[in-house]
Amino acid sequence: MKHLPGTFGMLLVWLLLAGLVAPMPAAAAGDELDASRQRLDRIEQQIEETLKGLRSKQTESGTLAEELERLNAETRRIERLAGKSSQQLAEITARLEKQRLALQALEEQRRLTEQQIRSRLVVLYKTGEVGLIKALLSEAESPRDIAEKYAFLSRMVRHDRDLLGLYRQQSLEHQAAVSELEGLRNQQAAVVKRRRNEQATLQRAHRSKKVLLADVTQSTELLEGMLKELRAKAARLNELVKKLETEQSQPYTEPLGGLVAHKGRLAWPVPGKLRVGFGTSRHGDLGTLIESHGFDIEAEAGTPVHAAAPGKVIFANSLRGYGKLMIVDHGSKFYTLYAHMARFTKQVGDSAAAEEVIAYSGYEGRDAVYFEIRQGGKPLNPADWLKPR
């Protein structure tokens, strides 16, 4: 290329380069990273407020138990964020390698096309414009021969034009591939940074929990107070159910035989995993035996909560230890209870159909729904009543 003379060489260079330089696509907006940072800021603030409450050594042991529950919920939330970031990083890394190989293939294709163009330029330079005209208009040849040469030269021109077009298209594809590769690298760097922040926050939450549990387990008074509060919480719920039974003026009547007719086929309130089952189990943090009268089911904040069976709402309010609690009457003194709601979609006196949304989970950031089935004051094992899954 550098040996081409004057205007002719400049013209060919312009033909090769015209249109090859396209503006780089705008960098992908960092909306996802910004949203993640905002969530992390809120999580860190909640953890800090929780730690302040724990360090204040409030005399009410129930508050201490609730703070531990909130801290656990925050820790699990950060773990989910970090898990998603790790998965996203693995996907981006795989795409980076695939894009790198694709870029290598494009570069090789463009190199071969460029070699063909260089060969044609050499031929054009050696022949020159005058030589082409002489070959076309030679007096020794008949008009038919001239027409055949003209057709041949036309095909050569079309071939050269197609060759230049191919090179231009390959260059555009190469540039797009380079831009995409750079974008993926930027995404990778952003996810690495975000994951680093999540891991740091997660370590902070683990340290806070470790300090808290060390204080609790080393203090017999604190440990006994927390266990006593867990028993008192269940007693408050028993008293509430008995009071509602006594005060109800019009109990719900089920024309299809009550809850018993649906035993083993009731809908789960939320689709999450079972975290704590019915009966006696060992507390995961305190290591002591506790009694559960229902199911603790995983549910991220904002999860729709469904009625297990047709019924009427007889309670929709806050109860200490349960957050926002809803109780649905199913007739014959059968009740289902849904705790730790963020908000209700039904109010006292409303009817609820089976599997209808009656509330949304996430009371004060909790990531589980507490669910009970009762006949009068007696808790029943939900496993005997809910659909197998």
N, C-alpha and C positions, 0 to 999 in steps of 0.2 A: 504493500500500500504506500509506503513512504517514497517509492521510486516513481510514482505516477506524476506526470508533468502537469503544471498549470491548472487551467480551468477544467479540463477533462477529468483530471484526478480529483479535484475538489467536488465536481458534480457527482462522481461515483461514490465518494465518501459520504456526501450528503444523502444520496439515495440509500446507502446502507444504514445511516444513523437516524434519518428523519423518522420521528415517531417512536423511536426505541426508548426514549427516556420518559417514563410516566411518573406522576407524583406518587410518593409512598403513601400507602393507606394510613389513615389516622390510627394512632395507637388505641388498642382496645381500652374502653373506659374501665376504671378500677372500681366499678360499683360494687362488685361482689366482695372485693377486699375491704372497701370502706364499710359495707354492712357488717362484715365479720368483725372489724375493729370496734364498731359501735356496740355490737353484742358483747364483745369481750370487756369493753369499758363498763357496761352495765353489770356483767357478772362479777367483775373485780370490785365494783362498788357494793354490790350485795354481799359479797364475801367479807369485805371490810366492815360493813355494818353488822354482820353476824358476829364477827370476831370481837367487835367492841362490846356487843351484848354479852358474849360469853366471858370476856375478861372482867366485866363489871360484877360478876359473881352474884347475880340476882338471887334473892332468897327463894323465889318461886321455881321449884325444880321443873315444873311443866314447861317453863320457858326454855330451860336448858335442853330438854328433850326435843322441843320444836326447833331450836337452833341447830341441833345435830342433824335433824331431818332435812332442814333447808340446805345445810352444808353438803350433805350427801347428794341432794338433788342438783346442786350447782356443780359438784364434781362430776357427776354423770353427764350433765349437759356439756361440759367442757371436753370430756372424753369423746362424746359423739362428734363435736366439732373437729377435734384433732383427728379422729378416725376418718372423717370425710375429707379432711385436707390431705391425709396420707394417701387415700385412694385417688384423689384428684392428682396428686403429684405423680403417682405411678402411671396414671393414664397419660399425663402430659409428657412424661419421660418416654413412654412408648411411642407417642405421636412424634416426638422430636427425632427419634431414631429413624422412623419411617420417612419423615420429611427430609432428613439428611440423605438417605439413600435415593429418594426421588430427585433431590437436587443434583446429586452426582450424575444420575442418568440424564437429566436435562442438560447438564454441562457437557457431557460427552456428545449428545446429539447436536448441540449448538456448535461444538468444535468441528465435527465432521462437515456440517453445512458451511461453516466459515472456510474450511479448506477448499470446498468446491467453489465457493465464490472467489477466493484468491486465485484459483486456477483459471477461472473464466476471465478475471481481470488481467491476468498475464497475457492471455490470448488476445484480448481486446487491445491491450497496450501495444503488443507487437504488430498487430494488423493495422491498427489506427483507423481513423474515420475515412481517409482518402483511399486506403487500400480496400476497404469494404465497398466503397462506391465504384472503384475500378473493377472489382470482381463482379459486381452486379451489372455494369454497363459495358462489358467487354464487346468490342466491335466484331470479334471473331465468332461470336456465338449468335445463334438464332434467337428470335423473340421467345420461342418455346423454352429454350435453355435458360434464358434470362428469367422467365416466369417461374421455372422450377427452382432456380437459385433464390429468387425472391421469396418463394414459399418456404424454402429451407431456412433462409435467414429469419423469416417471420417466426418460424417455430423456435429458432434459437433465442429470439427476443422474448417470446412467451416463456420459454424455459428459464431464461435469466430472471424475468420478472417474477415467475413463480418461486424461483430459488431465493430471491430477495424477500418475497413475502413470507416464505417459510422461515427464513432467518429472523425476520422481524417478529413473527409469532412466537418462535422459540425464545427470543430475547424477552418478550413480554411475559411468557410463562416462567422463565428463569427468574425474572425480577419479582414476580408474584410469589414464587416459591421462597426466594430469599426473604421477602417481607414476612411471609407466614412463619418461616423459621425463626426470624427475629422476634415476632410476636409470641411464639411459643416459649422462647427463652425468657422473655419478659414475664409471661404468665408463670413460668416455673420459678423465677426469682421471687415473684410476689407470693406464691403459695409457700415457698420455703420460709419466707419472712413471717407470713401469717402463722404457719405451723410452729415456728420458733416461739412466737408470742403465746400461742395456745399452750404449748408445752410448759412455758414458764409459769403461766397462770395455773395450769394443772398441778405443777409441783408446789405452788403456793397453797392451793386448796388442800393437797395431801398433807403438807406440813401443819396447816391449821387444824385439820382433823386429828392428826397424830398428837398434837399438843393438848387438844381438848380431851381426847380419850385418855391420855396419860393422867390428866387432872382428875377425870371422873373415876377411873379404875383405882387410883391411889387414895381416893377419898370414899370411905364406906358410907359416909353421910350423903354425899352427892349421888352415889350409885343407888342406894336405897330410896332416896327421894325420887329419882327418875323412875324406878320400878313401881314405886307407889303411885306415881302420877299415871303411868300406863294402866294400872288397875282402876284408878279413879276415873279415867277417861271412859273405860267400858261401862262403869257403873252409871255415869251421867247419861250414856246412851240408853241403858236399860230403863232408867227413870223416865226419860223422855218418851220412849215407846209406850210405857204403861200409862203415862199421862194422856197421850194422844188417844189411846184405846178408850179411856174413860170419858174423855171430853167429846169424842166424835158423836155428832147428832145423827148423821146419815152414813153409816159404813158402806163401803163399795160392795156391790153385788155383781158377781160374775156369772152370766147366764150359761157359760160353757163348763161349769163345774169347778171354778176357782183355779188356783195355782196348781193344785194337785193334778189336774187333768193335763198340765203341760210339763210335768216332772220329767227331767232328762232332756227337754227340748227348749228350754228357755234361752233367749238370746244373751250373749255376752255383752256387757255394757260398753266395752272397748276391746279392740282386737289385740292389744299388747300381750307380752309374756307375763306369766304369773310370777310375781316376785316373792310374795309371802302367802302360804297356803293356810287352810283352816286347821285349828288345833294348836297343840304345843310344839314349839320350835325354839331353836337357839337364836338369840339376837345376834345379828352379824357383826355388830360393833362392840356391844357390851359383853357378849359371851355368856349371858345368863338365859335361863329358860323363860319364855314369854308365852302367853296364851292369845291366840288370834281368833276372833269370832267371825272372820270373813276372809276375803281375798284382797291382796294388794296387787293391782294389775298395772304394768307399765303403760304410761300414756304421756306423750309429750304435751306441753301446755298448748291448749287450744284444740285438743282432740274432742270430736263430738261424742257425747255420752248417750247411749240408747237405753230406753226402757226395756227391761227383761221380759215383760209381759204386759197385757192391758191392765190398766188400773187408774186410780185417782190420786193426785198429789195431796198429801195431808200435812206436809211440812217442807218448807223451803226457806231456810234461814241459817244463821251461823250457830255453831255449837263448839264450845271450847275443846280443842284437841282434834276436831274434825274439819275445821274450816267451814266452808259453805256446804251444808248438808241438805240432801233431798230425801224424803221418805215417800214411797208410793204404796198405797193400800190396794191389795189385790183380792180382797174379800176373804171371809172365813178366818180373819185375824192373821192373814199372811201379808208380809211386808217385804219390800226390797229397799235397801238403803244405799245411797251414793254420796261419798264424802270427798272433800278436797276439790270442789267445783270452783271454777273461776267466775262463772255466771250461769244463771238459769234461763231456760227458754219457756219453762212452765211455772205457774204459780199455784199457790194453795187453792184447791177446788177444781183445777183443770184436769181434764181426762187425758190419758196418754195411751196411745196404741202401742202394740208390741213393736219393738225396734225403732220407735219414733225418737228423734233427738229431743232430750229433755234438759240438757245442760252441756256446758263445755268445761273441760278439765283445766287444771293449772293454778289452783289457789296458791297465791304467794310464791309462784315459781315451781311448785311441786310437779314431779314428773310421774305421778301414779294416781290411780283412782282406787279408793277403798270401797269395797262392795260387800254387802251383807244380805242374807235372806233370813227372815225371822217368822216364826209362828208364835204370835204373842210376844212374850219376853224371851223365848228360847231361840238362840241362834242355830241355824241349820247349815250343814256343810254345802256350800254352793256347788261342789263337784258332783253331788247327787242330782242336782236340778238343772244345771246348764248343759247346753249341747256339748257332746264330746268333740274335742278338736286335737 
